[in-house]
């Protein structure tokens, strides 16, 4: 489930970036290049549609991000299993004598 949500987040992010780039800013932006092909809707309706699409994708991205944080796979171990595995790993390591410093052991 987490992988599906991650893919949806990626798709929404790319689409949102494209919609923001197409919007007509004060400087003209990329939307000025498409003005001739969008005359049937009118400039105002195109701007409204792009603004609504931006807000919709922003909300979708927020919801998908929250869903992804809930769906992150978690490691579930039995209560005693993790402690047992840790103790076995500790027992496999070489024992260390903490009573005397290493220099004192070499002299004996």
N, C-alpha and C positions, 0 to 999 in steps of 0.2 A: 504494500500500500504506500509505503514511504517513497518508493521509486516512482510510482505513478504521480504522486503529488509533486515530486521534484521536477518531473518532466513538464507537468502543467505549469509550474512556476516559471520554468525556462521559456515556455511558449508565450505565456502572458507577458513576461518581461520584454521579449523581442517585439511582440505586437504593440506593446505600450510605447516602446522606443520609436517604432515606426510612426505611430499615430502622432506622437509629440513632434516628430520631425516634419510631418506633413502640415501641421497646423500653421495658420497664417499669423506670423508675429508682426510687430510694428515695422520690422525691417523687411518684410516680404516673405522670407522663409521659403521652404520648398513648395508650399501650397500655391504660390504665385505661378509656378510652372504648370499646375494642373487646372488653372482657372478656365481654360478654353474647354476642357473635357467635362467640367462639372457645371456647365451653364444651365442644364435642365433642372437642377435642384436649386440653383441660386446660391450666391455667396453666403448669405446669412444662414440658410439652412445647412450648408456644408460646415460652417463654423460651429453651429449648434450640435450637429452630429458628432463632430470630432471632439468637442468638449465633453459631451455625454459619454463618448467611447473612452476618453481618458479617465474620467471619474469611475466608470464601471470597471475598467481594468485595474485601477488603483485599489478599489475595494476588493476585487477578486484576488489581487496579489496579497493584500493584507489577510484575507480569509485563508488563502492557501498557505501562507507562511505560518499562521496559527495552527492550521491542521497538520502541517509538517512537523511542528514542534511537539504535537501530541502523538504523532505516528512514528516518531523516531524509535527504531528497534532498541530494546533494552535487554541487557543480560540478566536472566533470571536463573539463579542457582538455588538449590535447596539450602536451608539454613546452615547445616553442618558441613555441607560439601565444600564450600569455599575454605572454611577453616581447616578441614582435613587436608586439602590439596596444598595449602600454604605450609602446614606442618611437615608434610612429606618433602616439600622442596627445601625447607630449612634443614631437615635431617640429612638430606643428600649432600649438603655442603660440608666441607672439612671442619671439624671441631676446632675452635679457637680457645686457647688457654688465656683467660683474662686475669689470672692471678699474678703472673710475673711478666715483666716487660720482655720483649724478644731478646734483648742483649743479655739478660740474666739467664735465659734458657740456653744460649750458646756457650756460656762459660761452664756449665755443668757437664 
